[in-house]
């Protein structure tokens, strides 16, 4: 009962340490010294967007004005900026990557609201200016780009209200209390929840739709959608469905209306270059509730051959050596055949994507709709911005000779491959029935299953020593990234932390990584141990898909507790201490 009352009564009051002058200075600092390059009118639109995103990111990374402002502002408790090193803050502003402390959800909200939202607005502004004179832009695409400049900031405002109401109380609980609430909520909420609520003594949630809870914010969004102009009939139908869902005040209709949005979204043609993405993710910021989001993304032709190769190989491996059941293979065949997969760039971002940046996404998450169609977006910028970080964490944590051997394998091509095999293994073993039966436990090991299933499928396809080291390298870098304390304390990264704990434990069991008697991190890249790792990965992934097939949540929990044990004295505890040895 104490947990529920604490969950209900926690209120955010964070306004200290910020002035309007400081925020005005920030918008000026972002733009100071920036020059948008001249882009020829004949430049293809996807290429132009890639150029602008890169130029904006480079400018923010190198800007003296940005660094000076971030150095000068108050940091830590009762401010709007985490007490993180300035280098990490600059990196986060420029790329949304970096070791920024997100352990305090109240402070994190203010950091996103006051620091990151202006960055995204600056990015949208420059993209719109650069694309205004391009020949390679259709009327419908121009309409969507202009719509995004109004809809993205409106979703920012909705997300702030939602995060304050739903995420701060939940994330402020200690781990055992969060686990209790997660279990209790599973019994009380639909699988995909587009409401907000309060706990009460009798466990009545007092659920309300977004339209009821935040009428002014929703009114702005629905007005924008109602007055939008779109000459593409399919996207116009999608925007109309989105309007109905946002405007809905009846709890009993929410699930149906948002499912209709998902259905309208998957009907957007695979030939359409630019289209919106609405909120479809739960589990990142809150275990059950969908995070409000808006993105406008553009399809690029890059990596199309690789994508098709991985699509074919994933199915071949699943129905061959992996041994997926016949019914599961047929379901996977149907899902993969219906997926629209491509490498994309973000044209505009709003809402929860200001809080976390994805490298890839398969959507929607509803298995019944994925049975009809879905889309997989592989983020070019999101993956490219991780390359220098991955190289650095390998240099920081591996023996020098090992780092010199591994670092050259960290490239954008390898990052995109990793994202692709991960996303295409997500449907393996899953169905609407398994997801419904397992509830929140379905997500416990899903990211780990997807990544490691994709890796073993790729290793089956290209079974060479060099390729195994390439696959190992990206995973080792991810282990160091996600076991850093700033990431482990970020609730949006929880499932990916689990994924890396699985990777680290299985590497250790194979003898690939460990610690010397003097406490130094060691890596043994002998082929026998690399082969052993892939064997152990197969056993792990198979145990997860078997548990899915049997709809056995208890088995999933047992697997998780065994392979992710980081209690005192375990290898994982030692690894986490190593990654964070310098603070």
HUMOBEL-V490013 format. One record per residue. PHI is phi in radians with two decimals (* if undefined). Layout:
BEGIN
phi:PHI
phi:PHI
END
This chain:
BEGIN
phi:*
phi:-1.02
phi:-1.10
phi:-1.15
phi:-1.18
phi:-1.13
phi:-1.09
phi:-1.34
phi:-1.64
phi:-1.21
phi:-2.18
phi:-1.43
phi:-2.44
phi:-2.26
phi:-2.36
phi:-1.32
phi:1.34
phi:-2.35
phi:-2.22
phi:-1.07
phi:-1.04
phi:-1.10
phi:-1.27
phi:-1.12
phi:-1.06
phi:-1.16
phi:-1.09
phi:-1.24
phi:-1.10
phi:-1.05
phi:-1.65
phi:-1.09
phi:1.40
phi:-1.49
phi:-2.22
phi:-1.30
phi:-1.15
phi:-1.33
phi:-1.90
phi:-1.02
phi:-0.99
phi:-1.47
phi:-1.15
phi:-1.04
phi:-1.00
phi:-1.02
phi:-1.15
phi:-1.07
phi:-1.15
phi:-1.05
phi:-1.06
phi:-1.13
phi:-1.03
phi:-1.15
phi:-1.15
phi:-1.09
phi:-1.09
phi:-1.09
phi:-1.05
phi:-1.12
phi:-1.17
phi:-1.74
phi:-1.15
phi:-1.19
phi:-1.13
phi:-1.10
phi:-1.12
phi:-1.09
phi:-1.12
phi:-1.17
phi:-1.24
phi:-1.43
phi:-1.22
phi:-1.08
phi:-2.35
phi:1.63
phi:-0.93
phi:1.16
phi:-2.20
phi:-1.96
phi:-2.36
phi:-1.06
phi:-1.49
phi:-1.91
phi:-0.98
phi:-1.05
phi:-1.00
phi:-1.25
phi:-1.12
phi:-1.08
phi:-1.06
phi:-1.20
phi:-1.06
phi:-1.37
phi:-2.32
phi:1.04
phi:-2.13
phi:2.36
phi:-1.55
phi:-1.75
phi:-1.16
phi:-2.07
phi:-1.24
phi:-1.74
phi:-1.14
phi:-1.16
phi:-1.15
phi:-1.06
phi:-1.03
phi:-1.18
phi:-1.11
phi:-1.11
phi:-1.16
phi:-1.67
phi:-1.94
phi:-1.44
phi:-0.96
phi:-1.09
phi:-1.14
phi:-1.15
phi:-1.13
phi:-1.07
phi:-1.09
phi:-1.07
phi:-1.04
phi:-1.23
phi:-1.12
phi:-1.14
phi:-1.10
phi:-1.15
phi:-1.55
phi:-1.08
phi:-1.79
phi:-1.30
phi:-1.36
phi:-1.51
phi:-2.41
phi:-1.38
phi:-1.07
phi:-1.10
phi:-1.19
phi:-1.11
phi:-1.05
phi:-1.17
phi:-1.14
phi:-1.20
phi:-1.03
phi:-1.10
phi:-1.18
phi:-1.74
phi:-1.34
phi:-1.05
phi:-1.15
phi:-1.16
phi:-1.23
phi:-0.99
phi:-1.15
phi:-1.13
phi:-1.06
phi:-1.01
phi:-1.10
phi:-1.13
phi:-1.10
phi:-1.10
phi:-1.33
phi:-1.82
phi:-1.52
phi:-1.07
phi:-1.05
phi:-1.19
phi:-1.24
phi:-1.40
phi:-1.27
phi:-1.26
phi:-1.00
phi:-1.11
phi:-1.23
phi:-1.11
phi:-1.10
phi:-1.09
phi:-1.12
phi:-1.05
phi:-1.14
phi:-1.15
phi:-1.14
phi:-0.99
phi:-1.38
phi:-1.92
phi:-2.07
phi:-1.19
phi:-1.06
phi:-2.07
phi:-1.93
phi:-1.88
phi:-2.14
phi:-2.14
phi:-2.81
phi:-2.24
phi:-1.33
phi:-2.33
phi:-1.02
phi:-1.63
phi:1.14
phi:-1.41
phi:-1.43
phi:0.97
phi:-1.19
phi:-2.45
phi:-1.22
phi:-1.02
phi:-1.12
phi:-1.34
phi:-1.31
phi:-2.28
phi:-1.05
phi:-1.17
phi:-1.17
phi:-1.18
phi:-1.07
phi:-1.07
phi:-1.13
phi:-1.18
phi:-1.11
phi:-1.08
phi:-1.17
phi:-1.13
phi:-1.74
phi:-1.28
phi:-2.04
phi:-2.50
phi:-1.47
phi:-1.54
phi:-1.09
phi:-1.18
phi:-1.23
phi:-1.05
phi:-1.14
phi:-1.10
phi:-1.11
phi:-1.15
phi:-1.12
phi:-1.11
phi:-1.05
phi:-1.10
phi:-1.21
phi:-1.11
phi:-1.34
phi:-1.16
phi:-1.90
phi:-1.64
phi:-0.99
phi:-1.15
phi:-1.75
phi:-1.02
phi:-1.02
phi:-1.14
phi:-1.21
phi:-1.29
phi:-1.10
phi:-1.14
phi:-1.11
phi:-1.02
phi:-1.13
phi:-1.14
phi:-1.16
phi:-1.24
phi:-1.40
phi:-1.13
phi:-1.06
phi:-1.17
phi:-1.60
phi:-1.31
phi:-1.40
phi:-1.99
phi:-2.71
phi:-1.41
phi:-2.29
phi:-1.73
phi:-1.19
phi:-2.34
phi:-1.81
phi:-2.15
phi:1.69
phi:-1.43
phi:-1.76
phi:-2.54
phi:-1.16
phi:-2.18
phi:-1.48
phi:-1.23
phi:-1.43
phi:-1.07
phi:-2.72
phi:-2.52
phi:-2.38
phi:-2.05
phi:-2.14
phi:-2.18
phi:-1.30
phi:-2.12
phi:-1.46
phi:-1.18
phi:1.14
phi:-1.12
phi:-1.17
phi:-1.07
phi:-1.03
phi:-1.17
phi:-1.09
phi:-1.18
phi:-1.03
phi:-1.15
phi:-1.19
phi:-1.06
phi:-1.18
phi:-1.07
phi:-1.22
phi:-1.09
phi:-1.54
phi:-1.83
phi:-1.06
phi:-1.18
phi:1.47
phi:-1.14
phi:-1.05
phi:-1.02
phi:-1.16
phi:-1.20
phi:-1.11
phi:-1.13
phi:-1.16
phi:-1.11
phi:-1.02
phi:-1.15
phi:-1.12
phi:-1.13
phi:-1.20
phi:-1.65
phi:-1.29
phi:-1.64
phi:-2.10
phi:-2.85
phi:-1.56
phi:-2.17
phi:-2.04
phi:-1.46
phi:-1.56
phi:-2.65
phi:-2.35
phi:-2.68
phi:1.37
phi:-1.12
phi:-1.23
phi:-1.33
phi:-1.66
phi:-2.64
phi:-2.05
phi:-1.61
phi:-1.63
phi:-2.92
phi:-2.67
phi:-1.87
phi:-2.61
phi:-1.30
phi:-1.46
phi:-1.26
phi:-1.14
phi:-1.16
phi:-1.43
phi:-1.08
phi:-1.18
phi:-1.77
phi:2.94
phi:-2.96
phi:-2.33
phi:-2.08
phi:-1.91
phi:-1.82
phi:-1.45
phi:-1.19
phi:-1.14
phi:-1.03
phi:-1.42
phi:-1.11
phi:-1.23
phi:-1.48
phi:-1.00
phi:-1.11
phi:-1.13
phi:-1.11
phi:-1.09
phi:-1.20
phi:-1.18
phi:-1.19
phi:-1.12
phi:-1.26
phi:-2.05
phi:-1.66
phi:-0.97
phi:-0.91
phi:-1.15
phi:-1.18
phi:-1.04
phi:-1.08
phi:-1.35
phi:-1.53
phi:-0.94
phi:-1.06
phi:-1.43
phi:-1.57
phi:-2.38
phi:-1.05
phi:-0.99
phi:-1.24
phi:-1.18
phi:-1.13
phi:-1.02
phi:-1.04
phi:-1.10
phi:-1.17
phi:-1.14
phi:-1.10
phi:-1.15
phi:-1.39
phi:-1.59
phi:-0.95
phi:-1.23
phi:-1.08
phi:1.44
phi:-1.82
phi:-2.67
phi:-1.05
phi:-1.20
phi:-1.17
phi:-1.09
phi:-1.16
phi:-1.19
phi:-1.48
phi:1.02
phi:-1.17
phi:-1.19
phi:-1.06
phi:-1.45
phi:-1.02
phi:-2.15
phi:-1.12
phi:-1.15
phi:-1.16
phi:-1.08
phi:-1.11
phi:-1.13
phi:-1.31
phi:-1.13
phi:-1.08
phi:-1.16
phi:-1.22
phi:-1.16
phi:-1.19
phi:-1.12
phi:-1.13
phi:-1.24
phi:-2.13
phi:-1.63
phi:-2.22
phi:-0.99
phi:-1.09
phi:-1.20
phi:-1.09
phi:-1.15
phi:-1.09
phi:-1.13
phi:-1.08
phi:-1.05
phi:-1.08
phi:-1.18
phi:-1.13
phi:-1.08
phi:-1.12
phi:-1.03
phi:-1.15
phi:-1.13
phi:-1.50
phi:-1.71
phi:-1.28
phi:-1.01
phi:-1.12
phi:-1.44
phi:-1.10
phi:-1.55
phi:-1.57
phi:-1.09
phi:-1.17
phi:-1.77
phi:-0.98
phi:-1.19
phi:-1.39
phi:-1.08
phi:-1.00
phi:-0.96
phi:-1.33
phi:-1.12
phi:-1.08
phi:-1.04
phi:-1.15
phi:-1.12
phi:-1.22
phi:-1.08
phi:-1.15
phi:-1.09
phi:-1.43
phi:1.49
phi:-1.33
phi:-2.27
phi:-3.08
phi:-2.34
phi:-1.33
phi:-1.12
phi:-1.59
phi:1.52
phi:-1.56
phi:-1.21
phi:-2.19
phi:-2.33
phi:-2.11
phi:-1.69
phi:-1.15
phi:-1.10
phi:-1.06
phi:-1.34
phi:-1.10
phi:-1.08
phi:-1.09
phi:-1.08
phi:-1.16
phi:-1.14
phi:-1.15
phi:-1.07
phi:-1.02
phi:-1.09
phi:-1.13
phi:-1.08
phi:-1.11
phi:-1.13
phi:-1.25
phi:-1.17
phi:-1.12
phi:-1.13
phi:-1.06
phi:-1.02
phi:-1.54
phi:0.90
phi:-1.87
phi:-1.13
phi:-1.10
phi:-1.14
phi:-1.07
phi:-1.11
phi:-1.16
phi:-1.06
phi:-1.02
phi:-1.12
phi:-1.31
phi:-1.45
phi:-1.92
phi:-1.21
phi:-2.12
phi:-1.20
phi:-0.93
phi:1.59
phi:-1.45
phi:-1.06
phi:-1.11
phi:-1.11
phi:-1.16
phi:-1.12
phi:-1.08
phi:-1.09
phi:-1.13
phi:-1.04
phi:-1.83
phi:-1.12
phi:-1.80
phi:1.54
END
